[in-house]
Amino acid sequence: MQDAVTGLLTDADQPGSLQDSVAVSAPRPVLLIAAGEVPDELLAAQHIRAGSPATVQIWAAPGVGHTGALAAFPQEWQDRVGGFLAAALT
């Protein structure tokens, strides 16, 4: 639906899928954080990772809802995201 509305409002090309985008962006690393309490988020993350399994990491934060990992696990979030960025930017 969103793509249909966007198509009516602009001449811009429709964006590619996230799975295709990670494949095209390889070898750049990607970190996906999925909410453990939202099963579809982990399934979506796994689907996206299939585009480039060697470059996409998934952290399924247990027991949290969408965007809840930082509040529930601040130290682990800092370690995982900070470590990912430190490695990706060197």
C-alpha positions as CSV (number, residue, x, y, z in Angstrom):
1,M,0.0,0.0,0.0
2,Q,2.8,2.4,0.9
3,D,4.6,1.8,-2.4
4,A,1.3,2.4,-4.3
5,V,0.8,5.7,-2.6
6,T,4.4,6.7,-3.1
7,G,4.1,5.8,-6.8
8,L,1.2,8.3,-7.1
9,L,3.1,11.1,-5.4
10,T,6.6,10.8,-7.0
11,D,8.4,9.6,-10.0
12,A,11.1,8.0,-7.9
13,D,11.8,4.3,-8.3
14,Q,10.4,1.9,-5.8
15,P,13.0,0.8,-3.3
16,G,14.4,-2.7,-3.5
17,S,13.8,-5.3,-0.8
18,L,15.9,-5.3,2.3
19,Q,17.1,-8.8,1.4
20,D,18.3,-7.5,-1.9
21,S,19.8,-4.4,-0.3
22,V,22.0,-6.4,2.1
23,A,23.2,-8.5,-0.8
24,V,24.1,-5.4,-2.8
25,S,25.8,-3.8,0.1
26,A,28.0,-6.8,0.9
27,P,30.7,-7.0,2.1
28,R,29.5,-4.2,4.4
29,P,28.4,-5.7,7.7
30,V,24.8,-5.2,8.9
31,L,23.5,-5.7,12.5
32,L,19.8,-6.4,12.9
33,I,18.2,-6.3,16.4
34,A,15.0,-8.3,16.6
35,A,12.5,-8.1,19.5
36,G,12.3,-11.5,21.1
37,E,8.6,-11.0,22.0
38,V,7.7,-10.3,18.4
39,P,8.1,-13.6,16.4
40,D,7.7,-11.9,13.1
41,E,10.7,-9.7,13.7
42,L,13.1,-12.6,14.1
43,L,11.5,-14.2,11.0
44,A,11.9,-11.0,9.1
45,A,15.5,-10.6,10.2
46,Q,16.3,-14.2,9.1
47,H,14.7,-13.5,5.8
48,I,16.8,-10.3,5.3
49,R,20.0,-12.2,6.4
50,A,19.4,-14.7,3.7
51,G,20.4,-12.0,1.2
52,S,24.0,-12.1,2.6
53,P,24.4,-14.6,5.5
54,A,28.1,-13.9,5.8
55,T,27.7,-10.1,6.5
56,V,24.4,-9.9,8.4
57,Q,24.3,-10.5,12.2
58,I,21.1,-10.8,14.2
59,W,20.7,-10.1,17.9
60,A,17.3,-11.5,19.0
61,A,16.9,-9.6,22.3
62,P,14.9,-12.0,24.6
63,G,11.7,-10.9,26.2
64,V,11.4,-7.5,24.7
65,G,9.0,-5.8,22.3
66,H,9.8,-3.7,19.3
67,T,12.7,-1.3,20.1
68,G,12.9,-2.6,23.6
69,A,16.4,-4.0,23.6
70,L,18.2,-0.8,24.7
71,A,15.9,-0.2,27.7
72,A,16.0,-3.9,28.8
73,F,19.7,-4.6,28.2
74,P,21.6,-1.3,28.1
75,Q,25.0,-2.8,28.8
76,E,24.5,-5.7,26.3
77,W,23.2,-3.2,23.7
78,Q,26.2,-1.0,24.2
79,D,28.6,-4.0,24.0
80,R,26.9,-5.4,20.9
81,V,26.2,-2.2,19.0
82,G,29.4,-0.5,20.1
83,G,31.4,-3.6,19.2
84,F,29.7,-3.9,15.9
85,L,30.3,-0.3,15.0
86,A,33.9,-0.4,16.2
87,A,34.6,-3.4,14.0
88,A,32.7,-2.0,11.0
89,L,34.4,1.3,11.1
90,T,38.0,0.1,11.3
